[in-house]
Amino acid sequence: MNAILGGGGVLLALVACVVAIPTLVLGIRRGDERLLRSGAWYGWLVLTGMVLATVAMQRALITRDFDVLFVHDHGSSRTPPLFNVATMWSALEGSILLWGLVLSGYLAIVVHKFRNRLTDPLVAWALVVMFGVALFFMALMAGPTNPFRTIDAAPGYDGPGPNPLLQNHVLVAFHPPMLYLGYVGFTVPFAFAIAALVTGRLGEGWLIETRRWTLFAWGFLTAGIVLGAWWAYDVLGWGGYWGWDPVENASFLPWLTGTAYLHSVLVQERRGMLRVWNLSLVCATFALTILGTYLTRSGAVVSVHAFSAGDVGTWILAFFAAIVAVTLGLIFWRGDRLRSAGRIESPLSREGAFLANNLAFAAFAFIILLGTVFPLLVEAFQNRRVSVGVPYFEAMTMPVGMALLFLMAVAPVLPWRRAGGEMLARRLEWPAWIAVASLVLAVLVGARGLSPLIGFTLAGFAAGSALRQLALAVRRQGWGGLVGRANGGMIVHLGVIVLAVGLVASAAYKRQAEFSMELGETVFVGDTEVTYVGERTVDYPNRSADEVTLLVDGSELTPALERFGATGQVVPAPDTKATFTLDIQTSITKGPDADGTIVVKVTRQPMVAWLWIGGMVMLWGTALSAIPTRRRDDLDRSGMPDGTGPGTDIDDPGELAGARV
């Protein structure tokens, strides 16, 4: 029954996409409003089909319908309820089903949002693109990744459950959906960018239609990345949170290009510049989400995050190639209409700083992309395996990260067009003093090393610049001045700075050691005292845990080795003493021997909590940025602030706060 309902839902969504695309195209060619409206409303059928398929899959998992092959291979009666729900996105077929559900939700929201403009060719072509993307994923579910294949399960059969690493931490229920909301959300700005190229409406109108969609997608992706790092830190037991894993990189790449776009779009709105750049960034961001899907689901890379190999890799890679080819073809076709109306008059200007910012983000993305795909290319063309390790990524990205912190400090205080030296010095005076104070404070608390001290200084410089802008906004408009894209963006900057400080501190001053310990023995890692005081075995419905008790500076921690009965797989379960300034994580790499000896890994890292706090501040700023303001409403109506055209000289944070300093 579940397989029939689920398969029927997938078929309904597939047929709706197949019918909607030609209906919309025909409506556009004929100018037939009836066809355009009816074609758009097929989006609700796509959503209905995906909801039906998702409910069927969840029902199959909850009722342990092992005649459904996906449940047979990944479900279990011993899986706890929360992780039983999350089982759907713990493996390939279910993850594609989640992708289809999220995409159908975005499609239906777009149809509803633009319900009074369905006859606009820009909206109609955007829907054609979205239905086309949906058609691809529905075809995957109807073909190589069909989640509703059936099997005759043996009587009394009980499945193995999901990967043990995906059923022992609550973040498994939230990290993947957040990533998918971010990944799939970039379909909307991509669709409008392609529609703008097809229709030739290449001014600022399509930006206005999609900027909040991009912001929401970026916010969800940010949340997904931060939660993923948190999950890795709490679950894997290696004492880290980001290992430059290929699948981690695959999620970071569209975040970088999406961030670059959110900055450079301001230049096009204010000055009519960077049109090709913005179109390229939007399309590249969406293309990189598909590339990330390939890396995760093709079996091309070995990763704790990746799924096993299957036929789907070739399909996804072909889709990625088609996206790149279509985008490049349309940009070349419309090249004569993409010439910018303005030009950068001085590098010491807001647009000059944003261009430098974009180049830095592009360099960052290229470095990561090269390090991620280079081993795959070598294996494909030379049939040998090579690896690109953490030292490459850290050495290559550190200078770019420092440059971005510097630009975060300088760009907000620059005016449009050009800046005078005296004005720039005046606006950077307080940020510079905060930078000096940050350096002095870092030295006083014991920070050493050239790179981390530069990082702390630049973080203080950037924080001073953001705080200056926020203070101006609050002084002129009260606390309501924090609402809106400009000042919400400054709060996002503060979140990035907090996260960067945590990253620099935890990486530069991390201490890790591994010890063989007997009962009652005490060891030291720096100033941290660790004593082994006991061990026990704890039974859970889906696993048993060989748990040891450690006293860490007087606090009791209980790391364990957990054995999952269905597969016999043993995974670590670290335990962490976390404070605002210092984390001490303990994990067991070898359980008690006959004589009670254990092997314990102790990791001492300062300011790890600042990573999670910074992520939350970024999300807060994103939410504030999405709230419309009166000035933004003026921009929505005219495409430029206050009805003016490209070339208007506006001093962004100061002018939005009503300040002239």
N, C-alpha and C positions, 0 to 999 in steps of 0.2 A: 504493500500500500504506500509506504513512504517513498519507495523508488518511483512508483507511478506518478505520485503527486509532484515529487521533485523534478522528475524528467519532464512532466507536463509544464511545470513552471518555466524551465529552461527553454522548452520548445515555444511557449507563448512569447517569451521575451525575444527569442531569435526571429520568429515570424514577424513580430511587431517592428523590429529593426529593418527587416527585409522589405516590408511594405512601406515604412515611413520614408526611407531614403528616396526612392523614385517618386513618391507622392510629393515630397517637398521640392525636389528638383524640377518636376513637371510644373508645380505651382509657381516656382520662381520664373521659369521660362515663359509661362503663359500669363503671369501676373494674376493668377487665379486665387483670390483670397480664401475661397472655400477649401481648395486643396491645401493651402498653406496652414490653415487652422486645423484641418483634420489630420494632416501629417504630423503636426506638432503634438497633438493630443495622444498619439501612439506612445509617447513617453510614459504616460500613466500605465499603459499595458506592459511596458518593459518593467516598470517598478512592481506592478502586480505579480508578474511572473517571477521576479527575483525574490520578492517577499515569500511567495508560495514555496519556492525552492529552498529558501533558507529555513522556513518553518519546518518543512519536511525533513531537512537534514538534522535540525536540532531535535525534532521528534524521534528520528531514528537513533540519535546518540543517547537521548534520555531513556528511551525504551529498550536500548541495547538490541536494536534490530540488526543482528549480525549477517542477515541475508543481503544487506547493502555492503558492497565490498569495502567502501571507505570505512564504515563502522567496524567491519570485520578486521581490518588491518590496523586501526588506530583507536577503537573504542574499547572500553572495559567496564565491567560492573564494579570494579574496585576504584575507579577514578572518582575523586571528590566532585561534588556538583559543579562548583565554579570552573574547575579545569575540564569537566566534561563538556560544558558550553564552549570553552576555549579550544577544545579539540578540533573544532571545525577549521580553524586557521592554523593548526599545528602541522599540517601536511599539505602537499601540493594542490590536490583537487579542491579541498575545502577553502584554501586560501584564494584560489581563483573565484570560487563562489562568493566569498566575502568581497573581493574586488568588484564583481558584477553587481552585488547588492549596493555597495557604496556608489558606484557609477550610475546606477539606475536612480538612486536617490538624488544625486546632483542633477541628472537629466530632468527629473520631474520638478525639482525646485526651479530650474531655469525656465521650463515651460510655464510654471505658475508665475514666476517673477516677471516674465515678459509677455504675459497673456494678452495684454492690450497692444502689443507690438509684434505679434506673430507674422504679420504681413510685411514687416520691414525686411528687405533682402539681407541686411547684415545679420539680423537675428535668425532668419531662415537658414542661411548658409552655416551659421554657427551650430544650429541644431543638426544639420546634415552631417557636420563633422562629428558631433557627439554621438549621433546614431551610428556613424561609421565605426567609431572606437568601440561602442557598445557591441556592435555586430561582431567585431573581432573576438571579444571576450566571450560572447554567447556561443560563437562557433567553437572556441576552445572547449567550452563546457559540453557542447554537443558532440565533440570529437575526442581529441587526445586526453583531455582532463575531465572527462565525464565523472562527476562525483556520485552518480546514481547507478553505476554498474552493479549487477547483482551476482550472488554466489549462493550455492546451497550450503549453508553452514551446518556443521555436524551438530547433532543434539548435545546440549550441555556445553557447547563451545563458549569460551570467554576470551576476549581479545587481549592484546598486550597493553593497550592504553597508549597515549601519546608519548613522545620522547620524554624520559624522566626529567630532563632539564626544563621541560615545559609544563610540569605539574607539581612544582614545589615552591612557587612564588606568585603572589597575587598580581604582580605587574604583567604577567602573561595575558591576563584578561584585558588589559588596557593598552599596552605598548603596540601590538600589531594593529588594532583598529585605528589608533591615532595615526600611525604611519600611513595606513591606507587612506584615511580621510585627507591627509596631506598629499600623498602621491596622486590619488585620483582627482583631488580638487583642482590640480593644475590643468586638467582637461578643459575646464571652462575658459580660462584666458587663452589657452592654445586654440580652442575652437573659434573664439572671436578674432584672434590674430589671423588665422587662416581665412576667416570670412572677410576681414578687412582687405587682405591681399586679393581675394577673388573678386570682390566688389569694387576694388579700387578706392575705397573710402579709408584713406591712410592718414587722415589727420589725427586729432586727439580724441575723437568720439569713441573709438573702440577701447581706448584706455579707461575712459570714464565708466564704460559698461562693466569693466572687469577688475578694476583695482581692488575692490573689497573682496571679490572672489579670490584673487591672488593672495591678499592679506590673510584671509581665513585659511587657505590651503597652507600657506607658509607657517601660520601659527600652529596648525595641527601637526605639520611635519616637525616643527621645533619640539613640540610636546612629545612626539613619538621618539625622536632622537634622544632627548634627555631621559625619558623613561627607559629607553633601551640601554643607555649607559648605566642607569641606576640598577636595572635588572642584572646586567653583566657583573656589576660590582657586588651585588648581594648574593648572586647564585653561583658564579663560576669558580670562586675561591682562589683566584690567581692574584688578588690584591690590586687589580686595576679596573678601569671602567671603559677604556677605549684602546683597542689594540691595532688600529688601522687594518682591521679585517676587511677583505674585499666586499662583504655584504654591508658592513658598517659604512665603508666608503661609498657604496652605491646609494645609500640614503643621504649622505652628506653632500654629494655632488649636486643634486637638484636644489638642495637648501642653499648652496653657495650661489648658483645662478639665479635662483629666485630672489635671494637677498640683493644681488646686483641689480636685478630688474626693479625691485621696489625703490631703490635709490635713483636709478637713471630715469625712471618714468617721471620724476619730478622735473627733470631738465626738459623733457619733451612737452610737458604741460605748461611750463613757464616760458620756455624759449623756442619751442617748436623744433628742437634738435634731437639727435640720436634716434631717429625713427628706425633706421635699419638695425641699429644696435638693440633697441627694445624688442622689435619683432624677433630678432635672432635669439635674444635671451629667453623670451617666452617659449618659443618653439624648442630651444635647446633644453629648457627645464623639463618640458613634457617628454621630450625624447630621452632624457636621462632617467626619468622614472621608468620608462619602458626598458632601458638598458639595465637598470637596477632589478627590474622584474626578471630579465634574462639571467643575470648573475645569480639571483636567488633561487630560481626555479629550473634552471637547465642542467644543474649538476656540473657546470663548468668550473666551479671553484669549490674547494673544501672549506667548510665553515660550520661552526655550531649553529649559525643562523640559516644555512642554506638547506634546501630540500634535495632529495635524491634525483638522479638523472632520469630523463624521460624524453618522449618525442616532442614535448612542448617547446624545447629550446630553439629548434629550427624555426618554428612558427613565430616565436617572439622576436627572434633576431631578424627575420624577414620583415616583420611589422616595423621594427625599429629602422631598418634600412628604408622602408617605404616612407616613413615620416620624414626622415632626413632628406630624401630625394624630393619629395613634394614641397617641403619647406624651401629648400634651396632653389628649386625651379620657379616657385612663385615669387620669391624675392628677386631673382634675376629678371623675371618677366616684368615686374613692377618697378624696376630700378629707376626709371626716369621719373616716377612719381614719389620716390622716397627721398628726394633731395631735401635737406634740412632748410628751414626758413631762416635760421640764424646761424651764428658761428661763435666760437669761444674767442672772446676779445682779449682775455688775459688769463694766464694760469692761476693767478691769485684772484679767483672768483668762485662762486658757488658751483657753477657748471664745470669749471676746471677741476675742482676738488672731487666732484662726483665722477668725472671721467677717470681721474686717477684711481678713485675708489673702485670703479668698475674694472679697470685694468688689473688691479690687485686681486679682486675676486676671480677674474678670468684666469690669472696666473695660478692662483690657489687651486682652482678646479682642474686646470690642465695638469698640474703636478700630481694631484691625486688620481686623475683619470689615467695618466701615463703609468704610474706605479701599480694601478689596479689591473689594467688590461695588458700591460707588457708581457707578463708571464703567459697569458693566454695566447698572445700572438706568437711568442716564441714556440710554445707547444704546438700551435696549429701549423706553423711553417717549417719548423726545424725538428719537430717530434722529440723535444727534450724539455725537461721541467726545470724552471728557474724560479726563484722567489725574490720578491722585493720586500725587505724587512722594515721594521720600525725605524731603524736609523736613517733610512732614506727619507721617509715621510717627515720625521722630526727635523732633520737638517734642512730640508727643502722648504718646509712650510713655516718654520720659525721666523725667518726674515719677513715673509709676507704678512704673517700675523702681527708682527711689530709695526709694519708699515700701516696696516689697517687701524691699529690703535691710534697711531699718530693722526691719520686722516679723520678718525672719529672725533679727535680733539679740535682739529683745524676747520673742517668743513662747516660745522654748524654756525660758526661766527663769521664766515665770509658772506659778503653780499653778492647778489647777482651782478654780472658784467665785469666788475673789477673792484679791487680793494686798495685803499691807500695804506702805506706802511704804518702811519701814525694810528689810524683807526684799528688796524689789525693788532698792533701792539697793545692798545688800550683794551681791546676785547679779550686778549689772551693773557692779560696780566694775572687775574685771579686763577685761571686754570694752571698757569705756570707756577704760582705759589703753592697750589695744592699738589702739583707734581713734585716739587721740592720737599714738601711735608711728607708725602708718601715715601719718598726715598729715605728721608731721615728716619721715619717710623720703621721702615723695613730693616734698616741697619740696626736700630736700637733693639728690635726684637730678635736679632740674630741672623737675619738673612744675609747670605753671602753668595758670591758668584756674579759674574758680569751679566749674563743673559737674564737671570731672574730679576736682578736689580733694575735693569733696563725695562723689563716687563712691568714691574711694579710702578716705576716712574711714569711710563706711558699710560698705564691704567689710571693713575691719579690725574694726569693731564687730561685724558678723555673724560673722566668723571667730573672734573672741574668745569669743563666746557658744557657738559650736559646739565649739570646743576645750575650753572649760570643761566642757561636758557629757561629752565623750569622756574627759577626764582623770578625772572622777568615776567613770565606768564602769570605766576601767582600774584605778583605785585600789582599787575595791571588788571587782571580779570578775576582774582580770587582763586579758590581751589578748582573752580570750574575751568580755569585755563589749562588744566592738565588734560582735558578731553580734546580729542582731535588728532589728526594724523601727525602734525609736526611735533607736538609736545608728547603725545603717546609714543612717538618714535624716539624721543629723548629718554623716556623710561625704558624702552627696549634697549637703547644704548647702555643705560646703567646696568640692566640685567646682563648684557654681554660682558661688560667690564667686571662685574662681580664673578661671573663664570670664568673669565679669563684669569683673574687673580687666583681663584681656586685651582685652575688648571696649572698655572705656573708654579704655585707653591707646592701642590701635591706631587707634581712631576719632579721638581728640582730637589725636594728635600725628603723624598720617599726613602725609607729604609726597610729592607726585607731580609729575613733570615729564616733558615729551616733547621730544626733541631730534632734529634732523637732524644726522647725524654722518658724517664722512668717515673713511676708513681712517687709523688712527693718532691720531685726535682724542680729546681728554679733556674730559669735562664733570663738573660737580659737582652733587649734590643734597644740600644740607646739608653734612655732613662726609664724604659718600660720594663717592669718586672712581671714575669709570667711563671706561674706555679701550676704543676699538674696535680690535681687533688682527687680525681676519681673518674670512673667510667661506668656506663650502664647501657643496656639495650632497650629501646623504646619501639613498640609495635604500633603501626598506623594501618588504616584499611588497605592502602596501596603500597606500603613499604615498611621496612624495619630500619631503625637507625642505631648505629653504634656511636653513642654519644659520649664525649669526654667533657669533664668539668675542669676549666682552667680559671685560676684567679689572676686577673690582669689588673695590676695596680689596685688591688682590693675589690675589684668588680668581678662577678662571676659570669663567664662566657661558656657556652656549650656548643662548640662546633661538633659536627658529626660526619660520618660516612653513611649514606643512605643506600640501602639495597632494595631495588624494586623487584618483587617476587615474580612478576609476569615475564620479565626478560632477564633477570639476574644482573642487570646493569647496576654498577655502583657509582654514585656521584657524590661530590662533596657538598656539604651544607655549612658554609662558613658562618661565623658569628662575629659581630662587630660592636665594639664600644665606640660610639660616635658622640662627639661633642662639636660645638661650633668651631673650635680651633684645631682639633686633632681627632683622627680616627685610628683605632687600633683594631685590625682585623685578624682573626685567627681561623685557620682551616686545617683539617686533618688530611694528610696525604697518604698515611699508612695507619691502619687501625691497630688496636692493641694486639701485640703478639701473645704467645702463651705466658710470657713473664710480665705482661702488662706494658711493654714498651710501645710508645707511639712515635710517629713522626709528625711534627706540627710546623706549619708555616705561619710566621708572624709578620704582618705588614704594618708599618707605622707611617701614616701620611697626614700632613697638616692640611686643614681647610678643605677637605673633600666636601663637607656640607655646603660650602659656598657654590659648588656646581649646581646642586639641586635648588638652592635659594635663587641663584642667578637665572635658572630656567624658569622658575615661577614668576620672577620679576619681568622677564621677557614676555611671558604670556599675559601678564597684567597690562603691560604696555601695548601689546597687540590688541587686546580688547578695547583699550581706550582709543587706540588709533582708528578702530573701526566705527566709532561713534561719530555720526555726522555733526558738523557745526554749521553755523550760518555762512561762514566764509566758504566752506566746502560746498554748501548748497549753491552759492553763487557760481562756483566752478562747475558744478554739475549742469547748470543751465546754459552756461556760455562756452564751456570748454577751457576757459582761461579765467583767472581771478578777476572779479568785478567787471566782467564783460570785456576786458582788454585783450589784445591779441598778443602773439609771440613777441618777445622783446621787452615786455613790461619788466621794470627793475623792481624786484620785491626782495626785501631782506627777510628771509623765511621765519626763523623762530622769533626774532624781534618783532617783525611786522604782524605775525599772528598773535603775538602777545600785546600788540599795540604799543610796543616800545621802540624808541629811537635812541640808541646808545652808541 
